[in-house]
Amino acid sequence: MDLLKQLESKMQALVHQRNQLREELEALKAAGAGEEREVQSLRAQLEEATAEKVALERDREAVKDQVAAILRALEALG
């Protein structure tokens, strides 16, 4: 009888441990999903910033071309 009680006690401890590990696994999965959403958000922000950078570079080139044209026109006048 003593052996059965020991086995039952160990079995209950193992079941409890298994349940705790399942809960921890679920918590880790939930945290991972949250981090994945954050990574996706950061990627989207990076894409937006890159697109803005490209647009600003185009604008800068256009301004440089306009300044060069103005300087050429001034030189032609002077």
Stockholm file with secondary structure:
# STOCKHOLM 1.0

chainA/1-78         MDLLKQLESKMQALVHQRNQLREELEALKAAGAGEEREVQSLRAQLEEATAEKVALERDREAVKDQVAAILRALEALG
#=GR chainA/1-78 SS CHHHHHHHHHHHHHHHHHHHHHHHHHHHHHHHHHHHHHHHHHHHHHHHHHHHHHHHHHHHHHHHHHHHHHHHHHHHHC
#=GC SS_cons        CHHHHHHHHHHHHHHHHHHHHHHHHHHHHHHHHHHHHHHHHHHHHHHHHHHHHHHHHHHHHHHHHHHHHHHHHHHHHC
//
